[in-house]
């Protein structure tokens, strides 16, 4: 399911894998896991094109490596748990950050760390509303529709948002390699951190961000109202810089996530 000229610009894309881990066009049975990648793309469109190549290649525009990692994780978790879906955004967070609520100033940032974003320098409330209507609302309606479908079919899917972060932020190196963030429901995030102890990755709970930084908006919007198990995954982007590295990281993290979900939920996930 992808955007077309008739659909809102921000609706996004749904990818599906069946219980064998095979990519399918028809979702069939309800997925056990729904992954969400809000910062999947650096693409610009329409009137929103004022960004330099340097900015477009940076973390300001997208979570580098996150989409490839999310796809690899989805295929593995589909095999382990019985089907998975991935919903990912089609356009850059330079236009609108889909993991921020409309009242947040950083939903349409004029500055991202060292990068200025000229197209956001003079955004009016009406400009922001236009972006909410064309990007934020269609994307989150799509996420909600996939969750509602799964619930109606008798499945209570686990929600995982997939992100990446930079090795250095404002000149300060980050030692953490794998961060697991929770909002109101803490159980699954804590189980993932426990299961990841043997991975050899520096894994931390609520680092490099936490719910206090307003980064769990998607989970709060979609998982909390239904009481669904959920967690936000953050991988340092130098560890997933290539497709090969993304596949290797997914092979490490997949069994960890499957074990954590099997312990925390009613899913019968296999660890390998």
C-alpha positions as a printed Julia matrix, in Angstrom:
272×3 Matrix{Float64}:
   0.0     0.0    0.0
   1.77    3.14  -1.15
   0.95    6.74  -1.76
  -0.59    7.73  -5.09
  -1.57   11.06  -6.64
  -5.08   10.56  -5.27
  -3.9     9.86  -1.71
  -2.62   12.42   0.81
   1.12   13.03   0.49
   1.85   11.67   3.94
  -0.14    8.47   4.05
   2.91    6.25   3.91
   3.54    2.65   3.01
   2.51   -0.67   4.52
   4.71   -3.74   3.98
   3.63   -7.21   5.1
   5.36  -10.51   5.86
   3.57  -13.81   6.47
   4.41  -16.37   9.14
   7.21  -17.81   6.97
   8.91  -14.41   6.78
   7.97  -14.02   3.12
   7.04  -10.55   1.86
   3.41  -10.57   0.68
   1.09   -8.02  -0.89
  -2.03   -9.35   0.84
  -1.64   -9.25   4.61
  -3.99  -12.2    5.13
  -3.9   -13.09   8.82
  -3.44  -10.36  11.4
   0.22   -9.65  12.26
   1.65  -10.43  15.67
   3.96   -7.42  15.41
   3.55   -4.0   13.81
   6.73   -1.99  13.3
   6.58    1.75  12.64
   9.34    3.85  11.09
   8.37    7.51  11.26
  11.75    8.83  10.1
  12.3     6.41   7.23
  12.8     8.86   4.37
  14.79   11.96   3.42
  12.53   12.65   0.43
  11.03   16.1   -0.11
   7.99   17.03  -2.18
   5.77   19.87  -3.31
   6.63   23.25  -1.82
   8.91   21.66   0.77
  12.21   21.43  -1.05
  14.5    24.02   0.55
  17.22   21.82   1.98
  20.85   21.37   1.0
  22.39   18.02   0.01
  24.35   18.11   3.26
  21.18   18.4    5.32
  19.38   15.72   3.29
  22.24   13.3    3.96
  22.17   13.99   7.7
  20.24   12.78  10.73
  18.23   16.0   10.49
  16.41   14.62   7.44
  15.96   10.96   8.38
  17.02    8.21  10.75
  19.86    6.76   8.71
  19.68    2.98   8.42
  16.39    2.72  10.3
  14.21    1.66   7.38
  16.56   -1.11   6.27
  16.82   -2.34   9.84
  13.05   -2.23  10.29
  12.49   -4.31   7.14
  15.01   -6.93   8.23
  13.57   -7.05  11.74
  10.04   -7.39  10.39
  10.93  -10.4    8.24
  12.65  -12.14  11.14
   9.92  -11.37  13.68
   7.29  -12.55  11.21
   8.99  -15.96  11.16
   9.43  -16.03  14.92
   6.03  -14.74  16.0
   3.6   -15.36  13.13
   3.44  -12.45  10.73
   4.52   -8.81  10.81
   3.74   -5.47   9.22
   5.8    -2.34   8.79
   4.31    1.13   8.35
   6.84    3.71   7.21
   6.72    7.36   6.27
   7.25    8.55   2.69
   8.68   12.02   3.34
  11.36   13.65   5.46
  10.91   14.84   9.01
  12.34   18.14   7.76
   8.77   18.79   6.59
   7.03   17.38   9.66
   8.27   15.06  12.4
   5.6    12.37  12.58
   6.75   11.38  16.06
   5.82   14.78  17.49
   2.38   16.11  18.38
   1.09   19.18  16.52
   1.61   21.45  19.54
   5.36   20.73  19.66
   7.74   23.38  18.24
  10.14   20.63  17.12
   7.44   19.07  14.93
   8.54   21.6   12.3
  12.07   22.55  13.39
  13.95   25.56  12.05
  17.21   24.12  13.45
  18.38   20.55  14.0
  21.63   20.44  15.95
  24.14   22.16  13.6
  21.8    22.25  10.59
  19.52   25.16   9.76
  16.33   24.32   7.87
  15.44   27.34   5.7
  12.0    26.08   4.64
  10.97   26.08   8.31
  12.4    29.46   9.24
   9.13   31.38   8.82
   6.44   28.77   9.29
   3.08   30.28  10.22
   0.4    28.43  12.2
  -1.5    27.96   8.92
   1.64   26.49   7.28
   1.97   24.08  10.17
  -1.69   23.11   9.92
  -1.26   22.4    6.2
   1.56   20.01   6.99
  -0.48   18.38   9.75
  -3.35   17.84   7.3
  -1.17   16.49   4.48
   1.38   14.47   6.47
   0.67   13.87  10.14
  -3.03   13.02  10.02
  -2.89   10.65   7.0
   0.13    8.76   8.35
  -1.33    8.22  11.79
  -4.7     7.31  10.31
  -2.92    4.58   8.36
  -1.18    3.28  11.49
  -4.47    3.31  13.37
  -6.19    1.45  10.53
  -3.6    -1.35  10.58
  -3.9    -1.72  14.35
  -7.7    -1.7   14.18
  -7.58   -4.38  11.49
  -5.39   -6.62  13.64
  -7.6    -6.11  16.69
 -10.75   -6.87  14.73
  -9.16  -10.11  13.51
  -8.45  -11.18  17.09
  -4.77  -10.25  17.37
  -3.26   -7.84  19.89
  -0.09   -6.82  18.04
   3.08   -5.66  19.72
   4.06   -2.16  18.5
   7.72   -1.4   17.92
   8.95    1.95  16.61
  12.37    1.79  14.94
  14.81    4.7   15.03
  18.5     5.51  14.81
  20.64    8.17  16.49
  24.01    9.8   15.88
  27.29    8.73  17.55
  27.97   12.38  18.48
  25.43   15.0   19.56
  26.48   18.65  19.93
  30.09   17.52  20.12
  29.52   14.93  22.85
  30.19   11.25  21.96
  27.48    8.78  22.87
  28.6     5.52  24.43
  25.18    3.86  24.17
  24.71    1.66  21.1
  21.21    0.29  21.61
  18.59    2.29  23.45
  15.16    1.01  24.45
  12.6     3.63  25.39
   9.22    3.23  27.0
   6.26    5.47  27.66
   3.56    4.5   30.15
   3.95    0.73  29.74
   7.44   -0.3   30.86
   7.32   -4.1   30.81
   8.4    -4.94  27.26
  11.15   -2.31  27.15
  12.65   -3.62  30.38
  12.45   -7.22  29.13
  14.25   -6.26  25.91
  17.07   -4.63  27.87
  17.38   -7.74  30.04
  17.43  -10.08  27.06
  20.0    -7.89  25.27
  22.55   -8.21  28.08
  24.51  -10.94  26.29
  24.64   -9.19  22.9
  27.84   -7.28  23.45
  26.06   -4.0   22.68
  26.06   -1.15  25.17
  22.34   -1.23  25.89
  20.52    1.31  28.03
  16.94    1.93  29.08
  15.62    5.39  28.16
  18.81    6.53  26.46
  19.78    8.51  24.46
  16.21    9.82  24.78
  13.24    9.24  27.04
   9.53    9.99  27.12
  10.42   13.29  28.79
  11.91   14.34  25.43
   8.51   13.81  23.76
   9.88   11.01  21.57
   7.22    8.42  22.44
   4.36   10.27  20.77
   3.56    7.45  18.31
   3.46    4.86  21.09
   1.33    7.14  23.26
  -1.04    7.76  20.37
  -1.49    4.17  19.19
  -0.36    1.64  21.79
  -1.44    3.18  25.09
  -5.18    3.57  24.29
  -5.45   -0.14  23.44
  -3.12   -1.35  26.18
  -0.78   -2.92  23.61
   2.74   -3.99  24.53
   5.2    -1.6   22.95
   8.72   -0.19  22.88
  10.82    2.31  20.96
  14.09    0.94  19.57
  17.05    3.29  19.0
  20.21    2.01  17.25
  23.34    4.13  16.87
  23.52    4.84  13.17
  27.2     4.03  12.66
  26.26    0.42  13.48
  23.67    0.21  10.67
  25.31    2.32   7.97
  25.05   -0.31   5.19
  22.46   -2.89   4.13
  24.85   -5.62   5.31
  25.19   -3.99   8.72
  21.42   -3.57   8.97
  20.88   -7.27   8.22
  23.54   -8.25  10.75
  22.02   -6.04  13.44
  18.56   -7.45  12.75
  19.97  -10.97  13.11
  21.29   -9.99  16.55
  18.25   -8.09  17.77
  15.52  -10.3   16.32
  15.95  -13.21  18.76
  16.25  -10.76  21.66
  12.97   -9.11  20.72
  11.28  -12.47  20.17
  12.32  -13.74  23.6
  11.22  -10.52  25.27
   7.84  -10.6   23.53
   7.29  -14.26  24.34
   7.96  -13.56  28.02
   5.97  -10.33  28.26
   3.0   -11.19  26.03
   0.81  -14.14  25.08
   2.66  -14.53  21.77
   4.44  -17.81  21.11
   7.58  -16.34  19.6
  10.58  -18.47  18.75
  14.0   -17.09  19.67
  15.62  -18.05  16.35
